[in-house]
Amino acid sequence: MEKDISLSLSEYLNEQSETVIEAWFELMIDQYPSEAKKLLRHEKNLFANPVGQTLYHSGLGIFLELVGEKRQNILEKHLEEIIRIKAVQDFTPSQSIALRKLSCKKNHGIIISLSW
């Protein structure tokens, strides 16, 4: 008797969440100059790096909602946190809300595609 090893998409995304979030975070900070990217990427202290920490945790919150309950009010809260940061920085309005696409091919040819 064969063992059923199939996963639902939600289960698979939950298993791969760390990899997907890290790649998505890299796309979010890609708009910043190289020196700023280093700080955003490596400084984990909330008080020393509020922008990087907010981008990471809001992106994580969005991802978890998209693979979980999909509560609109929670998604809006996380999106608003990101947009507020970018609104006071040197980005055009369209750059502040721009969607970035992350596609990665994983085990067994499964393709994950997320946009931000």
C-alpha positions, 0 to 999 in steps of 0.5 A, a space after each residue: 500500500 502506497 503512502 499518500 504524501 500529497 500536501 495541500 497548497 496551504 500546507 506546502 506554503 506553510 512548510 516553505 514559509 521561511 524560504 518564501 518570506 526571505 525571498 519576498 523580503 529581498 524583493 521588498 528591500 531591492 528598491 533601496 540603495 545598497 548601503 541601506 539594504 545591508 542595514 535593512 537585511 542584517 540589523 534585527 533590533 527593532 529600534 535600530 532598524 524600524 523600517 526593515 523590521 516593519 517591512 519583514 513582519 508586515 510581509 510575514 503577516 500578509 503571507 500568513 493571512 494569504 495562506 491562512 484565514 485571509 482576513 481583509 482587516 488584517 491584510 489591510 493593516 499590514 499593507 498600511 504599515 508598509 505604505 506608511 513607511 514608503 510614503 515618507 521616504 523618497 519613493 513615488 506613490 506608484 513605487 510605494 504601492 508597487 507589486 513585486 512578483 516572486 516566483 520560485 520553483 520548488 520540489 516536484 515542479 510546484 511553482 509558487 507565485 506571490 506579488 507585492 
